[in-house]
Amino acid sequence: MTTTRLLEITLVSLAGGDYVMGANDRRRDERPAHHVHVGPFRVAPRPVSNSEYAEFVRRTDAPAPPFWSQDGFDIPDAPVVGISWHDASAYCAWLADLTGLPVRQPTEAEREYAARGGIDGADWPDHQESWPDDPIRSDVATLNRPHVPASSCQNGYGLYCMADNVHEWCQDWYSRNYYDVSPSTSPTGPASGTRRASRGGSWRHRIKFTRVSARSSLSPSYRYNDYGFRIYADAQ
């Protein structure tokens, strides 16, 4: 595993490979657990922050996120929220044009692979059986806003907040039954739908830490205060 820096962008390079996606003993949309192969790709260690998104707003005609005026939602290094799927796609297109790096949103398969941190078959991105099991994670569990990514929330790949903080958009359309027909190599989701897939935990939920195989979804036009995103890119 290596890291690459281009301008102000740091990406972690993941080799990809085979893993078991989903879980047979969990929610219906996580079944059946199935073997998946993903190719190599790159992923940002942290979700896109308020300060990073502010540069996008400053340089384009993109609207400011609707929650910046509320206390606790404009912390520079915390994840930006109130971002629709379309907003996230526009940011990726802008950043790709600015830097020459073809950044994008992830497939669900890439996102789950990255969240697992090299641990296959586990509920969490480390070897603990419960989450949180750490003083800082316990503090995170009491927050009523997005938090600045903390070292205690890193997984084995050095990625922050893959099971907590904010929901992160994925490329894929969402289907509850997609795993029944999902291909075994680089699945990209259904051809169409009404909701886009998302992954990760949420500061807004009563239980703020979410299993790595858990799936969620939302209309791509909605802007919720626990929805953000993270940038990915193909391997070099």
VOBA-1610 file (N, C-alpha, C; in pm, whole numbers, padded with zeros to 5 digits, always signed):
BEGIN
Met+00085-00119+00000Met+00000+00000+00000Met+00088+00124+00000Thr+00060+00218-00090Thr+00138+00340-00101Thr+00045+00460-00101Thr+00102+00579-00084Thr+00023+00701-00095Thr+00079+00787-00206Thr-00010+00864-00269Thr+00028+00952-00379Thr-00025+01090-00349Arg+00055+01192-00375Arg+00009+01329-00358Arg+00013+01401-00492Leu-00096+01463-00531Leu-00103+01545-00650Leu-00164+01677-00609Leu-00086+01785-00618Leu-00128+01913-00563Leu-00162+01893-00416Glu-00285+01918-00377Glu-00323+01902-00236Glu-00401+01773-00212Ile-00396+01680-00306Ile-00474+01557-00295Ile-00384+01442-00253Thr-00419+01376-00145Thr-00349+01256-00101Thr-00444+01137-00118Leu-00398+01035-00188Leu-00477+00915-00209Leu-00398+00793-00165Val-00468+00699-00105Val-00409+00571-00066Val-00434+00472-00179Ser-00329+00405-00225Ser-00341+00306-00331Ser-00370+00168-00272Leu-00479+00108-00315Leu-00516-00025-00268Leu-00502-00123-00384Ala-00450-00241-00353Ala-00420-00338-00458Ala-00544-00405-00514Gly-00656-00399-00440Gly-00774-00473-00481Gly-00755-00622-00458Gly-00849-00701-00506Gly-00841-00845-00488Gly-00978-00905-00463Asp-00979-01025-00409Asp-01102-01098-00383Asp-01142-01085-00237Tyr-01271-01071-00213Tyr-01322-01071-00076Tyr-01469-01112-00078Val-01524-01140+00039Val-01665-01176+00050Val-01743-01049+00082Met-01828-01007-00010Met-01909-00887+00006Met-02045-00924+00064Gly-02092-00843+00158Gly-02221-00870+00219Gly-02211-00963+00339Ala-02328-01005+00390Ala-02333-01092+00507Ala-02464-01169+00506Asn-02457-01300+00522Asn-02577-01384+00515Asn-02666-01371+00637Asp-02611-01327+00751Asp-02688-01323+00874Asp-02729-01181+00911Arg-02733-01091+00814Arg-02768-00952+00840Arg-02893-00915+00763Arg-02908-00789+00725Arg-03029-00743+00659Arg-03044-00806+00520Arg-03169-00805+00473Arg-03196-00869+00344Arg-03111-00812+00232Asp-03089-00681+00232Asp-03014-00624+00119Asp-02865-00651+00127Glu-02818-00716+00235Glu-02679-00757+00244Glu-02659-00903+00205Arg-02767-00970+00164Arg-02763-01112+00130Arg-02791-01132-00020Pro-02732-01238-00075Pro-02639-01332-00013Pro-02497-01277-00011Ala-02422-01320+00091Ala-02278-01292+00088Ala-02220-01360-00035His-02132-01292-00105His-02083-01346-00232His-01940-01300-00258His-01865-01383-00328His-01727-01351-00359His-01722-01247-00471Val-01642-01144-00449Val-01628-01034-00544Val-01481-01005-00566His-01447-00973-00689His-01312-00926-00720His-01319-00780-00761Val-01237-00696-00698Val-01224-00556-00740Val-01081-00532-00783Gly-01065-00451-00886Gly-00932-00417-00933Gly-00867-00313-00844Pro-00741-00279-00868Pro-00673-00177-00787Pro-00737-00041-00806Phe-00737+00038-00700Phe-00793+00173-00706Phe-00729+00257-00596Arg-00762+00385-00596Arg-00710+00478-00496Arg-00826+00545-00423Val-00801+00581-00298Val-00907+00638-00214Val-00847+00743-00121Ala-00921+00849-00097Ala-00878+00953-00004Ala-00887+00901+00140Pro-00791+00934+00224Pro-00796+00889+00364Pro-00917+00941+00439Arg-00966+01061+00404Arg-01075+01124+00478Arg-01186+01166+00382Pro-01307+01184+00433Pro-01412+01245+00350Pro-01374+01387+00310Val-01432+01437+00205Val-01410+01575+00163Val-01453+01668+00276Ser-01365+01762+00310Ser-01388+01849+00425Ser-01461+01978+00385Asn-01506+02050+00485Asn-01569+02180+00460Asn-01475+02275+00387Ser-01349+02279+00430Ser-01256+02372+00366Ser-01228+02334+00222Glu-01220+02205+00193Glu-01200+02161+00054Glu-01321+02194-00033Tyr-01439+02172+00021Tyr-01559+02201-00057Tyr-01578+02352-00073Ala-01534+02430+00024Ala-01546+02575+00015Ala-01468+02629-00104Glu-01354+02566-00136Glu-01275+02609-00252Glu-01354+02583-00381Phe-01425+02473-00387Phe-01511+02441-00500Phe-01621+02546-00514Val-01684+02581-00404Val-01790+02683-00408Val-01732+02818-00450Arg-01614+02851-00400Arg-01553+02979-00431Arg-01520+02993-00579Arg-01475+02885-00640Arg-01427+02891-00778Arg-01534+02864-00883Thr-01650+02818-00841Thr-01756+02783-00936Thr-01886+02849-00893Asp-01993+02816-00965Asp-02124+02868-00926Asp-02202+02765-00844Ala-02131+02669-00786Ala-02197+02567-00703Ala-02257+02632-00579Pro-02375+02587-00537Pro-02436+02644-00416Pro-02360+02602-00291Ala-02358+02687-00192Ala-02300+02651-00063Ala-02388+02547+00005Pro-02330+02452+00074Pro-02411+02354+00147Pro-02510+02423+00241Pro-02631+02372+00254Pro-02735+02442+00329Pro-02714+02447+00480Phe-02618+02371+00534Phe-02603+02365+00679Phe-02484+02446+00731Trp-02412+02513+00643Trp-02297+02590+00689Trp-02334+02701+00786Ser-02455+02748+00780Ser-02495+02856+00869Ser-02529+02807+01009Gln-02533+02676+01030Gln-02568+02620+01160Gln-02444+02589+01241Asp-02452+02610+01369Asp-02339+02590+01459Asp-02288+02446+01452Gly-02157+02431+01433Gly-02095+02300+01431Gly-02086+02236+01295Phe-02143+02299+01193Phe-02144+02239+01059Phe-02049+02310+00963Asp-01966+02400+01014Asp-01871+02470+00930Asp-01727+02455+00979Ile-01701+02352+01060Ile-01566+02326+01109Ile-01479+02289+00989Pro-01370+02361+00965Pro-01295+02344+00839Pro-01254+02201+00807Asp-01204+02126+00908Asp-01150+01993+00881Asp-01253+01881+00899Ala-01374+01914+00938Ala-01480+01813+00949Ala-01541+01787+00812Pro-01603+01671+00792Pro-01663+01642+00662Pro-01772+01741+00624Val-01774+01782+00499Val-01885+01862+00450Val-02009+01775+00441Val-02125+01832+00475Val-02251+01758+00466Val-02354+01845+00395Gly-02472+01787+00372Gly-02572+01857+00294Gly-02539+01853+00146Ile-02470+01746+00105Ile-02424+01730-00032Ile-02509+01624-00101Ser-02571+01661-00211Ser-02645+01563-00289Ser-02549+01478-00371Trp-02600+01369-00427Trp-02518+01286-00516Trp-02472+01368-00636His-02560+01452-00686His-02524+01537-00801His-02416+01637-00763Asp-02424+01694-00642Asp-02320+01785-00594Asp-02184+01714-00589Ala-02185+01592-00534Ala-02060+01516-00523Ala-02001+01486-00660Ser-02088+01451-00754Ser-02041+01424-00891Ser-01982+01549-00954Ala-02047+01664-00930Ala-01997+01790-00986Ala-01861+01825-00926Tyr-01844+01803-00797Tyr-01716+01829-00732Tyr-01607+01743-00793Cys-01635+01614-00813Cys-01536+01524-00871Cys-01498+01570-01012Ala-01597+01610-01092Ala-01569+01656-01228Ala-01482+01782-01226Trp-01514+01875-01135Trp-01436+01998-01122Trp-01293+01969-01079Leu-01277+01882-00979Leu-01144+01850-00928Leu-01062+01776-01034Ala-01127+01689-01110Ala-01057+01619-01217Ala-01008+01717-01322Asp-01090+01813-01357Asp-01050+01914-01456Asp-00937+02001-01403Leu-00942+02032-01275Leu-00842+02120-01214Leu-00706+02053-01201Thr-00706+01926-01166Thr-00582+01856-01131Thr-00534+01758-01236Gly-00622+01716-01326Gly-00587+01612-01421Gly-00597+01473-01363Leu-00640+01461-01239Leu-00658+01331-01174Leu-00804+01289-01190Pro-00832+01174-01248Pro-00970+01134-01276Pro-01044+01085-01152Val-01070+01177-01059Val-01138+01139-00935Val-01285+01114-00961Arg-01345+01034-00875Arg-01483+00992-00892Arg-01537+00943-00760Gln-01663+00904-00760Gln-01720+00836-00646Gln-01695+00685-00661Pro-01701+00609-00550Pro-01668+00467-00558Pro-01787+00382-00597Thr-01760+00262-00644Thr-01864+00161-00648Thr-01888+00110-00506Glu-02003+00050-00485Glu-02027-00009-00352Glu-01922-00115-00319Ala-01882-00192-00420Ala-01784-00298-00397Ala-01651-00240-00355Glu-01608-00131-00418Glu-01484-00066-00378Glu-01496-00010-00237Arg-01609+00051-00209Arg-01626+00114-00078Arg-01623+00010+00034Glu-01688-00104+00014Glu-01687-00207+00117Glu-01547-00268+00132Tyr-01480-00289+00020Tyr-01344-00341+00025Tyr-01255-00246+00105Ala-01264-00116+00076Ala-01182-00018+00146Ala-01217-00012+00294Ala-01346-00019+00326Ala-01390-00009+00466Ala-01338-00126+00549Arg-01327-00242+00489Arg-01284-00360+00565Arg-01139-00349+00611Gly-01060-00269+00546Gly-00923-00247+00591Gly-00838-00372+00589Gly-00869-00465+00500Gly-00791-00587+00491Gly-00842-00701+00575Ile-00952-00680+00646Ile-01010-00784+00731Ile-01137-00837+00664Asp-01135-00959+00618Asp-01251-01015+00550Asp-01343-01084+00651Gly-01473-01068+00632Gly-01571-01138+00713Gly-01602-01074+00847Ala-01548-00955+00874Ala-01573-00888+01002Ala-01684-00785+00987Asp-01747-00751+01099Asp-01850-00647+01097Asp-01791-00507+01098Trp-01670-00494+01153Trp-01611-00363+01174Trp-01475-00354+01106Pro-01423-00235+01086Pro-01295-00221+01017Pro-01174-00245+01106Asp-01190-00321+01212Asp-01077-00372+01290Asp-01121-00502+01356His-01036-00558+01440His-01064-00692+01493His-01154-00690+01617Gln-01199-00575+01660Gln-01285-00570+01777Gln-01425-00621+01743Glu-01490-00679+01841Glu-01622-00736+01819Glu-01733-00634+01837Ser-01699-00521+01897Ser-01799-00416+01917Ser-01737-00282+01882Trp-01823-00184+01864Trp-01779-00050+01822Trp-01872+00051+01885Pro-01830+00145+01965Pro-01689+00174+01990Pro-01634+00096+02108Asp-01504+00076+02109Asp-01434+00014+02222Asp-01305+00091+02245Asp-01322+00222+02258Asp-01207+00312+02269Asp-01259+00443+02327Pro-01183+00508+02417Pro-01232+00632+02479Pro-01268+00740+02377Ile-01186+00758+02273Ile-01217+00863+02176Ile-01340+00826+02095Arg-01353+00699+02060Arg-01475+00656+01989Arg-01598+00677+02076Ser-01584+00655+02205Ser-01697+00678+02295Ser-01738+00825+02294Asp-01639+00913+02287Asp-01670+01056+02279Asp-01740+01088+02148Val-01692+01028+02038Val-01756+01049+01907Val-01903+01009+01912Ala-01931+00904+01986Ala-02068+00852+01992Ala-02164+00949+02061Thr-02112+01050+02130Thr-02199+01147+02198Thr-02220+01275+02117Leu-02150+01289+02005Leu-02156+01415+01931Leu-02288+01431+01855Asn-02327+01555+01834Asn-02449+01585+01758Asn-02416+01662+01630Arg-02301+01632+01573Arg-02255+01696+01450Arg-02143+01610+01392Pro-02104+01636+01267Pro-01987+01566+01212Pro-01861+01603+01289His-01767+01512+01296His-01645+01538+01373His-01522+01533+01284Val-01418+01603+01326Val-01290+01596+01257Val-01237+01453+01270Pro-01199+01388+01160Pro-01153+01250+01168Pro-01041+01232+01270Ala-01055+01128+01353Ala-00961+01101+01461Ala-00883+00974+01432Ser-00761+00965+01484Ser-00675+00850+01458Ser-00739+00720+01507Ser-00821+00727+01609Ser-00884+00606+01661Ser-00986+00548+01564Cys-01025+00626+01464Cys-01123+00580+01366Cys-01057+00530+01238Gln-00925+00514+01237Gln-00856+00460+01120Gln-00873+00308+01111Asn-00875+00257+00988Asn-00874+00112+00970Asn-00736+00066+00926Gly-00725-00060+00887Gly-00596-00117+00852Gly-00532-00057+00730Tyr-00609+00012+00648Tyr-00554+00079+00530Tyr-00521+00226+00558Gly-00539+00270+00682Gly-00513+00409+00715Gly-00625+00503+00673Leu-00744+00450+00650Leu-00859+00530+00610Leu-00942+00565+00733Tyr-00983+00691+00741Tyr-01056+00740+00857Tyr-01207+00730+00836Cys-01277+00698+00945Cys-01423+00714+00952Cys-01497+00633+00847Met-01455+00509+00826Met-01526+00423+00731Met-01649+00357+00794Ala-01664+00369+00926Ala-01781+00311+00993Ala-01856+00414+01076Asp-01819+00542+01063Asp-01882+00645+01146Asp-01875+00779+01076Asn-01930+00881+01137Asn-01922+01021+01097Asn-02033+01058+00999Val-02016+01031+00868Val-02120+01068+00772Val-02140+00956+00671His-02264+00947+00620His-02288+00860+00506His-02210+00912+00386Glu-02158+00821+00305Glu-02082+00860+00186Glu-02148+00803+00062Trp-02169+00889-00036Trp-02232+00848-00161Trp-02143+00749-00238Cys-02209+00659-00312Cys-02143+00569-00406Cys-02196+00597-00547Gln-02124+00549-00647Gln-02168+00563-00786Gln-02300+00490-00812Asp-02317+00373-00752Asp-02418+00277-00792Asp-02561+00324-00767Trp-02650+00287-00857Trp-02791+00287-00823Trp-02813+00180-00717Tyr-02912+00200-00633Tyr-02939+00105-00525Tyr-03054+00012-00563Ser-03036-00115-00534Ser-03143-00213-00542Ser-03132-00308-00424Arg-03242-00328-00357Arg-03243-00415-00238Arg-03200-00556-00273Asn-03231-00602-00394Asn-03205-00740-00433Asn-03086-00754-00528Tyr-03004-00652-00537Tyr-02896-00655-00636Tyr-02799-00771-00614Tyr-02774-00808-00490Tyr-02677-00914-00464Tyr-02722-01049-00520Asp-02849-01064-00549Asp-02897-01188-00610Asp-02842-01206-00751Val-02808-01096-00817Val-02765-01102-00958Val-02629-01036-00980Ser-02567-00988-00876Ser-02442-00913-00889Ser-02333-00998-00952Pro-02259-00944-01051Pro-02146-01019-01107Pro-02034-01030-01005Ser-01946-01125-01027Ser-01839-01150-00932Ser-01716-01063-00956Thr-01711-00993-01067Thr-01596-00909-01098Thr-01639-00765-01116Ser-01586-00677-01033Ser-01606-00532-01043Ser-01753-00493-01064Pro-01844-00534-00975Pro-01985-00496-00991Pro-02004-00345-00980Thr-02096-00293-01058Thr-02121-00148-01060Thr-02266-00112-01030Gly-02345-00208-00982Gly-02482-00178-00946Gly-02578-00191-01063Pro-02708-00174-01038Pro-02809-00184-01143Pro-02789-00077-01250Ala-02850-00100-01366Ala-02838-00004-01476Ala-02918+00123-01451Ser-03019+00114-01365Ser-03103+00231-01338Ser-03167+00215-01200Gly-03233+00320-01155Gly-03300+00316-01026Gly-03354+00452-00987Thr-03398+00463-00864Thr-03450+00590-00813Thr-03367+00644-00697Arg-03285+00558-00637Arg-03202+00598-00524Arg-03058+00556-00551Arg-02963+00637-00506Arg-02823+00602-00516Arg-02776+00538-00385Ala-02685+00443-00397Ala-02633+00373-00280Ala-02541+00466-00199Ser-02535+00438-00071Ser-02442+00509+00017Ser-02393+00411+00123Arg-02283+00446+00186Arg-02223+00359+00286Arg-02172+00441+00404Gly-02149+00373+00515Gly-02088+00437+00631Gly-02186+00475+00739Gly-02133+00515+00852Gly-02214+00551+00967Gly-02267+00692+00959Ser-02333+00734+01065Ser-02395+00868+01066Ser-02396+00924+01207Trp-02346+01046+01221Trp-02351+01114+01350Trp-02495+01136+01395Arg-02590+01141+01302Arg-02729+01176+01332Arg-02810+01058+01387His-02761+00937+01365His-02835+00819+01410His-02813+00795+01559Arg-02907+00725+01619Arg-02891+00689+01761Arg-02766+00603+01778Ile-02749+00503+01692Ile-02627+00423+01688Ile-02542+00480+01576Lys-02429+00540+01608Lys-02353+00620+01512Lys-02248+00541+01435Phe-02229+00415+01469Phe-02128+00332+01405Phe-02196+00221+01328Thr-02159+00204+01201Thr-02231+00115+01112Thr-02138+00006+01060Arg-02188-00117+01055Arg-02111-00231+01005Arg-02064-00205+00861Val-01949-00265+00824Val-01892-00237+00693Val-01975-00293+00578Ser-02058-00395+00604Ser-02140-00450+00496Ser-02278-00385+00487Ala-02311-00300+00583Ala-02444-00238+00585Ala-02459-00141+00468Arg-02577-00142+00406Arg-02606-00059+00290Arg-02713+00044+00325Ser-02705+00159+00260Ser-02810+00260+00272Ser-02827+00326+00137Ser-02928+00411+00124Ser-02955+00474-00005Ser-03039+00598+00015Leu-03040+00683-00087Leu-03114+00808-00081Leu-03136+00859-00222Ser-03241+00937-00242Ser-03261+01002-00370Ser-03139+01088-00402Pro-03087+01084-00523Pro-02964+01157-00554Pro-02976+01308-00547Ser-03097+01360-00539Ser-03115+01505-00533Ser-03126+01558-00390Tyr-03136+01467-00291Tyr-03156+01511-00153Tyr-03024+01559-00091Arg-03038+01657-00001Arg-02923+01709+00073Arg-02952+01695+00223Tyr-02899+01590+00285Tyr-02920+01565+00426Tyr-02796+01606+00505Asn-02817+01637+00633Asn-02705+01687+00712Asn-02614+01576+00767Asp-02635+01454+00722Asp-02540+01347+00755Asp-02488+01279+00629Tyr-02502+01346+00515Tyr-02453+01291+00388Tyr-02338+01375+00335Gly-02222+01308+00315Gly-02107+01367+00253Gly-02051+01274+00149Phe-01921+01284+00121Phe-01862+01195+00021Phe-01711+01195+00036Arg-01649+01101-00034Arg-01504+01083-00034Arg-01462+01059-00178Ile-01342+01104-00216Ile-01301+01086-00354Ile-01220+00958-00372Tyr-01238+00897-00487Tyr-01168+00776-00529Tyr-01112+00801-00668Ala-01027+00713-00714Ala-00974+00719-00849Ala-00926+00581-00890Asp-00922+00558-01020Asp-00862+00434-01069Asp-00714+00430-01032Ala-00656+00310-01034Ala-00513+00296-01009Ala-00434+00364-01120Gln-00314+00406-01089Gln-00228+00468-01189Gln-00178+00365-01290
//
